[in-house]
Structure formats: structure tokens, C-alpha cells
Amino acid sequence: MLPVIALVGRPNVGKSTLFNQLTRSRDALVADFAGLTRDRKYGEAFMHNRRFMVVDTGGLSGEEEGIDSAMAEQSLLAIQEADIVLFVVDCRAGLTPTDQSIGNYLRTQGKPVYVVANKIDGANHDIAVAPFYELGLGELFPTTATHGRGVKSMMAEVLDTLPEEKVEEEDEATGIKIAVVGRPNVGKSTLVNRLLGEDRVVVFDMPGTTRDSVYINYTRHDKPYTLIDTAGVRRRKNVSLTVEKFSIVKTLQAIDDANVVVLLMDASESIVDQDLHLMGQVIDSGRALVVALNKWDGLEEDHKAHIKRELDRRLQFIDFADVHFISALHGTNVGHLYESIERAYHSATSTLSTNRLTRILEDAVSVHQPPLVNGRRIKLRYAHAGGSNPPIVVVHGNQTDALPKHYKRYLEKTFRRVLDLHGTPIRFEFKSSDNPFAGRKSKLSPKDQQKQKRLIEKNGRGRNDRAKLGGRSQKSKSPKK
């Protein structure tokens, strides 16, 4: 296991900015207002020849109510699992009663704590950090996380306190990456916690609770997984906050990074256009798809029947995806999601041999031949694999550019049925063979040139003879005067 360093402190003191500096990334959202970070966010860092995990947390104020209380619980859990705690304070705001309360709590945890005096730029260092010695937590490190000033020198001393045996080999999940996406307040975070079996992310009855994509590595039945909780995606006309726009970008990036996407919909609201838009985004990205309708418990039978009719009518274009009716809050049918996830992942990443794909193509063509184009039959000769996740089939032939869409759909359904692909889109690439003799002039040998000349002369004499015979026949047919 890699050593864990947790970043804690009041809201808007620069924890997420320091997280990005340590991990050399832009994974954590940063904005100039409090309460942006809500869940624990993990990132791997490498500095001074040492590898370690960094945990970004939500701000602690000591007077949390509502969603802030759930955010505070996540921060306290990060402190408990950390090996070292970096207590970030704001030099511009000075020492506050909240800083003193957090310092008193950290003193009772028995963890190594270092005070990071952030936002030191433009001020006298000695004067700015002096009030924070009152915390009694040892040495202070003046930094400016925005520009990275003082961060490397601070980490050089912090990492020296980590035992060498804490650093081991690669600790990344190598299993399936599962992204949970959907509209705001459909129960994504509740489903993530249910799949994990613990309250890992903040759940609150308010749209937009999750603002960042949270990657969580875990193991189930000795199989590694990475679960990605994402922010809800609303219609563009309803998005006004800049932070929400960045959250949507993070969600789209998580879809591209995932192996399987679980699209969560609210069964109590039936199917809305935004659900179909997200579904199209997943298919365009080529990711395997599992559809789950949440809040199924407690619905009336008439409403359930209406939703199933809507699914049959509006989701015909994704008939390859499995649909589950679940309750993330009570855990109803949640375990069956893993069966569809495994099957979709296997279909999306399976190895397809050229021999098998060519045989399927030949059988499909023999049953239903391609149409004629300009009096010539389109010929499809052979097929081979062009990639995975999603599966790509490359078909070679002639005049493939003129292949109609209905025949491409026929090939897609045939390959999907024979290969038994579930939960993943399949893509085709058609390539036409070039004529190797196009634009080339044939060069005849002297012997062939003489032969060609004799044939031309012979054909010329034959035409003259036929013309003379034609003239004689016309004279014989002319009437006598």
C-alpha cells in the first residue's frame, strides 16, 4: 500500500490547488468560492523519488448542517485513514476560531500533522505565519499553492518522515472501470455507496451534490474494479454556473475513460430527453452500456407497465444493452448489475480472429447479397478486427463507399448475433481495394507490337471487304430503269 497524505482545513484555503500541484494534474476542480470539493478525491503523486497517495477533502467549519455535515464526515474519514495530515490554513485570513477547532481535533488523533501556511505571496513571511504557531502543531511551511512556491521544499521534509517499507509496487486497479452517469438527483452516489457497501461519497437530497468525478478502487470477489461517481448532467440551457460546466466536462471525460457505463435513470419520472441524450453520448464514445432504472420500489403497477412500454418504444436503437429495474436505496436487484457489467466488458474487449470474421461475412453475403451499383455488384471479400472497446470490424471489398445504410445495419445485426455480443456497440470500417493497374500504360515487346500491327491491318482489310460487299449488294438491289 502507498502511504496516504490527507489535505484538511477550512473551505477555500487552497486544498484542491495544492492537490493539483502534488499530483501534477488538474483532476480537482478549483474555483474562488467555498464548498466546491465535497467528496474525498484520491490522486497518486511522485516527488523526491517517493510515491504516495494524496486525498483532497471538503472544508471543515465546525458548524456543518445539511450537506455540509455529510462533507465533514468524508473529511474525518480521510483523516482516520491517512498516514500524514497536511493542515492547510489561509495566511490572508489569519488564524480563525475554526482553525483552532480543527487543530485541537487533529492533536487528539495521534497523526503526524504539518501546517501549510498557504497564500503567502505578497506578504512578509515571518509576520504572516506567526499567528499560526499558536496552534502548537510544530513546524509551519509557507507556500503559494497557485504557483507551487514552497511546495517542493515542504514535501522534501514531509516525505522524510514516511517509512521506506510503506512504498510498494503499483497499486492501481487493473479491472473494469465502471462509470455511473445520469441526470442530477437520480441516485448515482447512492448506487455507488451500495455497490461499495460503505458510505464512500456524499449523498444528499439536493441536485448537484456531486461536482467532481470520483475514482474509487476496490475489490469484489477477488476481482479489482474502479468505480467512477460523476456529476449529474443537465440540459445546456439550465447550466449557468461555471463550476457546473466543468463538472459536465469531467463527466464526459469519465465516460471516455471507462470500460462500462451504467446509465442511471429515475423510474418515477419515466424517460426524458436528457436520458436519451446521455445515452447517445455513451454510444458515440463507443463504451459498453448497462441501463438501470432507479427508484423502482413503491411504483404502482400501471406506472411500471407504462415505463416498460416507453422502453420498448424509445430504446429500440440500443436493443443490445441490458436493462435493470433497481432500488439503490434498498439494494433491490443491484447485485445483478455486475452480471451485465461483466458480460458487456467481455463483449467489448473479446479477441476476434480474422478467419471467424471472414466466415461470418461470407455467410451474411450468401444469405443476402449487396445491391447493384451502376450495373455492378458490390463485392465484400474479407474482414478482420480493427480494435476493441468497442469492437471494430474492418471489411474489405470494392465499391464499399456505395454500400447503403440498410445493408450496413444488416451486417451489424448479423455479426452481433453470431458473435453473441451484449451491451457494447459494434463499429464497421469499409475499405475499397484499389486497382493496381489504374493509370499504368502497358509496354509491349517488339514481337507483340508486330503482332498488334498485323491484327490492326487484318481488321482494316476486313472492314474494307465488308464495305465493298455492302456496295455490291446495294447495286444488285437497285431497280432497273
PyMOL commands that set and color helices and strands:
alter all, ss='L'
color gray80, all
select helices_A, chain A and resi 15-23+67-81+97-107+125-135+151-160+164-166+188-196+236-238+242-257+267-269+273-285+301-314+316-318+337-349+354-367+400-402+405-419+446-477
alter helices_A, ss='H'
color red, helices_A
select strands_A, chain A and resi 4-9+41-47+50-56+84-90+113-118+140-142+176-182+214-220+223-229+260-266+288-294+322-325+372-373+376-377+379-387+392-398+427-432
alter strands_A, ss='S'
color yellow, strands_A
deselect
rebuild
show_as cartoon
